[in-house]
Amino acid sequence: MPTLPPATTRRRATTPRLALVVLAATIALLTGCSHPVQLEWTRVVPGGDCHCADGSEFAFREWRADPTKVVLFLNGGGVCWDAAMCAFTGERGENDFYDWSIQGTEPENRSGMFDITRADNPFRDYSFLYVSSCTGDAHLGDATQVYGSGLTVEHRGYVNGTAALDHLVGQYPDATQVVVVGKTAGSVAAPIYGGLVADRLPDAQVTVLGGQSGAWPDDPELDADVLAGRWGAHDAVPDWAVAGLSAQEWGPPRFWSQAGRHDPDLVLARFDFAYDPQAASEVTRWMDGDPPDLLDVIDANESSIEAAGVTLHSFTAPGADHQIFEPAKFYQVEVDGVRLVDWVRSLVAGEAPDDVHCDDCGP
């Protein structure tokens, strides 16, 4: 297998006390203030074959609220595929390319969509499963790779992610709404997990909202040598996700079209900043010639997905920003008079919002 070029750098367990949360939210509303409540996450250790890249323990976090409405949050965390990128260096389980353990990825207190004190938060009464990536494979891997002497990497993101899915199905069997939210690299696999949720909870309305992977290309070398070869993803996912596609043909844009054709009731949506510099660092190595115009790649990927007969709702904001779901700007981004948070509310309510796309998208 050829040596692949490295990408540019990217970047407590308690029982929830709902009465305290309700009281804090009430005070915030009465005073006109909104301060994020410290969500009391329960730590869930699935065990079994679940591991982080270095073989250490994998765990995800749970916040219980309404048992009929659940967010499966696939956190980012970077990716790796060679010895330089995958090395267990840096502090708190995080090197310049990816998180190789969960030491530094505790959800702690979050703002944005996790600020349950805000009346305009479409997820304020949802339960959450917060699934961190610590395997360098965008929640897709099921392989052990030896990258050199002393560097054996467990690419077990798909094993870890589907363990969280098992927990969701077992603990929330009466869920009527499930929203799979993927953040940055975590959004690459979001449509596949959406299809898996729909398979396991057929009576639920399943919405997939991916954030900021719209510029990931469909490149045969990336598809075959990394997704399939290094991470083992092509063999790990369900048959419907790869039906009719070789490893060279099964790239990130195809994840959306395969999921949409598998289950036409899935609501599929993506958010992108037009010129996200982190997205640029991930995709330019896989494009021929000069670095691509990221907005052109985002728009072309959406066109290819919809050409397959799949509806993909999209919100494309101007600029070179990064991150959207956890910062307060989740409530601040607005394009042509449409606030992102209002667009998301319509999306999860099943109202099929119109696509939003910046006119002057300037890098």
N, C-alpha and C positions, 0 to 999 in steps of 0.2 A: 504494500500500500504506500503511495507516495507521501512524502512529508508535506504537510499542508502549512500555509503561511499563517502565523499568529495574527489574531485581530488586534487592533489598537485597544488600549485600555478603556474600560468602562468606568466607568466612574472613578403570675405565679400560681403556680397551680393552686387555685382557690375556687370555691363555689361562688358564682355570681350573686351579688346581693342586689336583686332587682329593686327592692324598696328604696335603697339608697340612690340608685340610678334614677328612678322615677322622681324622687324628691329633688335631686340636683337638676334634672331637666325642668321640673316645674318652676324652681327658683329662677333658672336661667330665662325661661319664657316670661315670667312675671317681671323680672328686672330689665328685660330687653337686652340681656347679655347672652353671649353664647361662648362657653368655655368647654373644650373637650373634656368629657368625663373619663376618668381612668378606668377603662374596661378591665374587668377582672377575668383574665383569660385562664381557662383550665388547660393544663398541659396534657396532651394525649400521646402516649408512646405505643405505637402499633406493634413494635417488635418484629418477629419473624425475619424475613429477608430484607427488611427496611434498614437502610444505612445511609450515612452521608458519604461523600467521596473518599474520606480517609478511613472509612470503616467505623466511625463513631456513631453514637446513637442518633437516630432521627426521631423527631417529635413534631407534631403540629399543635396549633392552639384553637380553642373553641370558646365562643361566647354564646350562651344560650339566651334566647329571647322568645319570639314567636316561633313555635315549632312547625308552623305551616309555611314559613317563608325563610329561606336559607340562602346565604351567599357562600359559595365555594371560591375563596380568594387564592389564586395562584400567584405567589409573590415572584418578583424578579430574582436576580442574584447572579447574572452573568453566565457565560458559557466557556467551555474549554475543549481542546481536542489535541493538544500535543504536550510534550514535557515542559516546555517553557510556560505555557498557559496554565497547566494543571498542577503545578508544583504546590506543595503544602507550605507556602511561605506567607509572610505578612502577620498581622495581629488579629486575634479573636476569630480565627477561622476564615479569614478573607484576604486573598491576594489582589493584585491589580485587575484580574480578569473575572474572578468568580468567587462565590462563597463555598468553601469546601467543608464547612461544618456549620452547625446552628449556633455557635457561641455568640456571634454578633448579630443575630437576626431575630431577636425577640420582638414581638409586635409592640409591647409596652403601650404607651398612650399615643394614639394616632389622631390626626385631624382629618380633614377631608370627608370621605364617605364613612369614616368611623366616628365622626362627631355626632353622637346620637342626641345631643341637646338641641340640634338645629331643626326647626320645624320644616325647613325646606330640604332636608336630607331624605331622599327617596328610600334609604335603607335604615332609617332610624329605629324601626321595630323588628328588623331582621335578626336572625341568628347568623353567626359567622363561623366558618372554618377557615383559619389562616394557615396556608400551607407554604412554608418557605422552601426555596430551592437550595440545596447544599450539595448538588451532584454534578453541576456544570453541563447539564443536558436539557435544559428548558422543560423539565418535567416529562421527558420522553424516553429516557434511557433504561435499558435493562441489560447491562454488559459490564464485565470486568476488563479493564485495559491496563496492561503493563507498559508504561511509557518510558521506562528506564530503570536502572538499578535503584531500588529503594522507592520507586514511585509506582505503586499500583493504585489505580483509581476505580472506585465503585460508581459507575454511571447507573444509578438505580432510581432516577427520578420518576419513572413510570410506576415502579413498584411502590414508591413512597406515596405518589399521588393517588393511585388506585386504592391504597390502604385508607387514605382519608375519605375517598369516595365510599368505601365499604362502611366506614363509620357514619357518614351522612345517611346512607340508605338504612342502616340499622337503627339509628337514633331519631331519624325524622321520616318515618315511613308514610306519614300523612301529609307530607309537604305538598302544597299546591303551586308554589312558586319557588323555583331555584334559579339563581343567577350565578353563572360562572364568570368571574371577573379575573382577567389575566393582566398582570402588570409587566410592562416591558418584555424581557425575555420570557416571562411567565405567560404572556399572552399568545406565544407561538402555538402552544398545544391546546389553548382554550377551546377551540371548536371540537377537538377530539373528545375532551372531557365533557363538553356539552352533549355530544352524542351518547357518551357512556351514561350520563345522568338520565337522559331521556329513555335509554334502554332499561335502566333499573327502576325508574319511577315514571312509568308511562302515563300516569294521571296528572303529573305536574306540568305546568307551563315552564319550559326551560328557555332561558335567555342567556346568550353568550355575549360578553362585552370585553373585547380585547383592547389593550391600550399600548400603542406605540411599537408595534412590530410590523406595521403595514408595508415597510420598505424592505423587509427580508425577501430576498430574491428566490426564484425557482431556478437554481443553478445545478446542473447535473453532478458536478464535482462535490459541491456541498451536500447535495441529497444523498449521493452514494457513499462518499468517503467519510463524512461526518455523521449525518443522521442515521444512516444504516450501518456503516462500517464501525465507527468509533463508539457510537451510542447504542447500537442494536435496536433502534426505534422501529424500523420497518418490520421487524419480526415480532416486536412486542405488542403493537397496537392491534385492535380487533380487525377481523378480515374486511369489514366494510370500509375501514379507513384507507386501505391500500388496494381495494378491488380494481383490477385491471391496470394497475400501475407498477412498473418496475421500480427498483430503488432509485434509479437515475431520474425517474419522472415524478417522484413523490416529494415535492417540495412544499414549503410553508403555505403558499397560496392555495395549493391543492387540499390542504387540511380543511379549509373552509368549504370548498365545493364538495368534497367527499362527505363532510358532515351534513351539509344542507341537502344533498341528494339522498343521503341515508334516511333522514328524518325531516321532511318538508315543514313540519310544525315548529322546528327550532327557530327561534328569533336570533339572528346573527348580526352583530354590530361591531364596529371598530372606531376607535378614536386615535388620531395622530396629530402631532405638531408637524407642519409641513417640512421643516428642516431640523429635526431633532439631531443634535451632534452625536449623541450616543448611538442612535440608529445608524448614523453615517459610519461610525467606527466599526460596526458589526458587518455592514454589507459591502463596503467598497472593495474589500479583498476578493469578493466573489464576482466582480463586474469587470468585463473586458475594457481595456483602454482607460480613459480618464475617469475619475470618480463620477458617479452618476448624479443627475439631478434627482434628489430624493423624492420630491413631489411627483416627478414624472413616474418614478417606480411605484409609489403609493397608488397613483391613479391607474397605472397600467395593471397592477395586481388586482385592484377592485374590478376593473373591466373584464379581466380574464375570469374572475370568480362569477360574475354575473352572466358572462357569456356561457357558462356551464348550466345556466338556468336556475341559479341560486340568488335569492334576494339578500343583499348585504347592505345594511344601514350604516352610514358613515358620517362622522363629524370630523372635519379637517380644519384645524386652527392654524393661524399664521405664526411664523417665527421659528426660532431655533431653541425652543424650550424643551424641558425634559421633566418627566413625572407629572401625574395628574390626579390619581385617585386618593393619595394620602395627604397632600398639602391642602391648605385652605383655598388655593386657586381652583380647586374642583368647583367652587361656587362663583368664581370670578371670571372664568373664561367665557367670552361671549363673541359670537360671529354673526354679523348681519342681524343684530337684535335678538338672537336666540342664545340664551344661556345654556351652557353644557348641562348643568344640573337639571334644568327643566326638560331638556331633550332626553336625558337618561330617565327621568320620571315617566315621560310618555312612553319610552321604549319598554320599561319593565311593566307598565300598565297595559301593554299590548295594543297601543294606539298607532303603531307603525309611523313614526315621525319621518318627515322628509329629510333627505340628506342635507347636511350643512357643509359648505365648502367656501373657504376664504377666496375672495377675488384678488386682493393684493396680499400674496402669501409670503412675501419677501423673506429671504434667509436671514 
